[in-house]
Amino acid sequence: MVLIPQRLAYIGAACLALCLTPAGVVGQTPDPEVEAATKPSQTTARPRIGLVLSGGGARGAAHIGVLKVLEDLRVPVDYVAGTSMGAIIGGLYASGMSPEAIERELTSIDWNDAFQDAPPREELEWRRKYDDGSFLVAFELGFKNWRFILPRGLISGQKLGLILSRLTLPVTHISDFDDLPIPFRAMATDVGNGEAVVLEEGRLSEAMRASMSVPGVFSPYELDGRILADGGLVSNLPVDVAREMGAEILIVSEISTPYSDPEELASILEISEQLVTMVTRVNTDLTLETLGPRDILIQPDLGDLMPVDFPDAWEAVDLGEAEARASAAALRRHSLPSGDFARHRSGQRQPEWHPPTIRTISLENGSPVSARILLERMDLRPGMALDETTLERDISRLFGLAEFEEVSYQLENRDELNLRMREKSWGPNYIRFGLTMSDDSKANSRHTLRVSHTRTYLNRLGGEWKNQIWLGSERRLTTEFYQPLDYKGRFFLLAGTGVMESTTRLNLTGSVSTYRVTAATTALAAGIRLGTVGQFQVGVRYADSDARVTSGESEAEKLDAADGGLFGELVLDTYRNINFPRSGGRLDARYRRVVEGLAADQSYHRLDVGLTRALTTGDNTFLPRISLGTSFGTELATFDKFALGGFANISGYERGEIIGARYGLISLMFYRALRGLPESPLGSAVYLGGSLSTGHAWDHGEGALETLQWGDLRSGGSIFVGFDTLLGPIYLAQGFGDGGRRVSYFFLGRAF
């Protein structure tokens, strides 16, 4: 749609025809007004043109198509103003990027990953990986002044901020947006008073990020003492701002979200989205009424594309281009001759950027995390050339400390690297929850709710206090203190104590019986953190336990026991996804030496080792695992015996049906990601898979390894459907084992 008189549009079309017709053709008369507009700017003052780009989330990709047409028609742009996604596209264009470069960069982004805050798991601090083992959901609450505090958004926008910082590196030294290749303004909303905020100076990446702080999705952005949200709430189409910059003619690309039909408003989420749409559409429609007859309005028809459809957003590029070409007659009125436009555009392109040698690294850090802890975790050092990959890996590692809402950077004076740490507003006391569930057709059921409290950075070295409460089939109350001994966190001390009550199923009499075991434990350990990959620790431990039979029979001579002794533990974890790994692996090696002289009822050794590796080809993943355990010929306490059985652990057999003082197990789990399914309320991904396992457990004096026969092994398998959910992996499985065993499983938790 073009807001100019129909007669002028006709004149523009006639001018185009003239340009394409050989000189001297009868009946074609040059239009003086159009001819003047296209004369070189050195001799004729042309009107200043402002480009206004509205917000609209993923629909904003249409702006790229509009930019392509403007450059193809040689239409100069003197000012840019944008809101939300319009601020991102407009800011990149104002920084000197070509439309093709913007399209190329934004098309290459994994938008599903960009809208998740979690750093790559390989950069996650080991203590936070440790939390994964408790099946805790990623969402956390804060606790401050005796009340619970929610995060200010579903995501902080950490990864999006890093992307914008990387794309604007060539102009990161520019703080006045009038000094950009094209003067630029971004719009935001002051959450404190509801006023529109015009962002005209500072860090370009921060201005773009603040403008796209969609309420409830992104955390509001703190900038210069203000808390800012998405500019679309008050000024989705900043026409007045472009005019104040000096624009005499406006080219307006408007891609606001249309209203949803009433029958589509079936949930609170959809109603909330409709309310946000109403707010932005009202101020957009009022702004459209202010456009003048010389202004050009481009409104691409983007169909059902929604603001959140970023993976499909690039369909909008062609739609934006098509709609802009429909306005070609009006746009050509402002075309420059080829030479003039080439000179104009060359002055607005980013100069070739060469990574500088970093002279200094400074920190803006108001958190309790010591600056030395932060610097020790970085690979980049003064005197090194700036490498974007290294810098982003360092920042991911700092963000992986889980203490910051956002970690950003800025190059000042071209060679001074400044890192800004924004502390979590809901810390430093964090509450997290988890749920584990296990049910099978043999009436075995376990359900446990887990709550964890962590108080971080109690001292300059990063001391941490963790408490856990488990309720349900397993009950637990534990507390532990973790104290790093150096700024790198390589060495640590760990002290903990707690009481636990759990249900254990063991085959001690020829059939599986259920026992309720209560234990009190205390441990003290020293260890070495192996980067973000794992840790090794050794220590002393004391436990006092007793048990009672709740179903079945028991011939155990002694159901209560005390043990004290030494332990060692090595854990390595390189999984990139803990729920359904596609790469990486895990090693668990745990040794205990129970010593009768250290308050134990008997002396024995216990070693348990498990190694798993994820191998993926296409959508298919294979997870082979080998596990071994031995007591080195000593007699284990009753409830320290190795137990096999249950889902993916020789499926078809009951949990605890196979027990012994030593064991061996080989298993293979495999699964395939299912594509093209509608979005599931259970989770973000659905898998079809199965498992096979074979092994056995023996007491001493039976099944000696040198006389072991294939027929002595126990085998089982399963087929399952798996869901990767916010609560953790869920499996619906059918297990089968030797002798026609069949067991159905519902399992929430990690099966390996």
Order of alpha helices (4+ residues) and beta strands (2+ residues): alpha-alpha-beta-alpha-beta-alpha-alpha-alpha-alpha-beta-beta-alpha-beta-beta-alpha-beta-beta-alpha-beta-alpha-beta-alpha-alpha-alpha-beta-alpha-alpha-beta-beta-beta-beta-beta-beta-beta-beta-beta-beta-beta-beta-beta-beta-beta-beta-beta-beta-beta-beta-beta
